[in-house]
């Protein structure tokens, strides 16, 4: 997968996830906080600019736009993940690590609230990017023990998902 595609998929997934209905008791924990419409619109515009900048490989612009977006809306893990990627591409390893850790914390919280396999998958990706492959493998194992294994999770564990991530050249570029 090309880096642009990964970034675009993450942004698209974010908007699709916002449209997905969730049970009332889990809805608040899995969704972003309510903010004024102008704040949400500004953050969305900044993310749109970052998406364009990523396509033209202007990583400084990506970083600037996403840094401002997460100031306005700090509860979107995909934005933090993409901010970390932009920082890594510029050699700002400390900033990338911080952004990846914020993304990880948000994915952990979201997965704990929703048990959505897509959130678990993102959590695994961030753990690999942080160089914490053993922790990712343990998380995958624990997740299968906690609840009946949904089809998506079963594919992750049977398909040796962590090994696939470690071999992926695009993941290697983003990995710390």
Residue pairs with C-beta under 8 A, 6 or more apart in sequence:
1 9
1 168
1 170
2 170
3 54
3 85
3 170
3 173
3 174
4 54
4 55
6 85
6 170
7 51
7 54
7 82
7 85
8 51
10 78
10 81
10 82
11 47
11 51
11 78
11 82
13 78
13 118
14 76
14 78
14 79
17 118
18 31
18 32
22 30
22 31
22 114
26 113
26 114
29 109
29 110
29 112
29 113
29 114
30 110
30 113
30 114
30 116
32 73
32 75
32 76
33 73
33 75
35 43
35 72
35 73
39 72
39 73
40 73
42 72
43 69
43 72
43 73
46 65
46 66
46 68
46 69
46 72
47 65
47 66
47 69
47 79
49 61
49 65
50 61
50 62
50 65
50 66
50 69
50 82
50 86
53 59
53 61
53 62
53 65
54 62
54 82
54 86
59 86
59 89
59 90
60 86
60 90
62 82
62 83
62 86
63 83
63 86
63 87
63 90
63 92
63 95
66 79
66 82
66 83
66 86
67 83
69 76
69 79
70 76
70 79
70 80
70 83
70 102
73 79
74 80
74 102
75 106
76 106
77 102
77 103
77 104
77 106
77 107
77 110
77 122
78 103
78 122
80 99
80 100
80 102
80 103
80 106
81 99
81 100
81 103
81 122
81 125
81 126
81 129
83 99
84 95
84 96
84 97
84 98
84 99
84 100
84 103
84 129
84 174
85 96
85 174
87 93
87 95
87 96
87 99
88 96
88 173
88 174
88 176
89 173
89 174
93 176
96 176
97 130
97 176
100 126
100 129
100 130
100 176
101 130
103 122
103 126
104 123
104 126
104 127
104 130
107 119
107 122
107 123
107 126
108 123
110 116
110 119
111 119
111 120
111 123
115 147
117 150
117 152
117 153
117 156
118 152
120 139
120 140
120 143
120 153
120 156
121 152
121 156
121 161
123 139
124 136
124 139
124 140
124 156
124 161
124 162
124 165
125 165
125 171
127 133
127 135
127 136
127 139
128 136
128 162
128 165
128 166
128 171
128 175
129 171
129 174
129 175
129 176
130 176
131 175
131 176
133 162
133 166
136 162
137 162
140 153
140 156
140 157
140 161
140 162
141 157
143 153
144 153
144 154
144 157
149 157
155 161
165 171
166 172
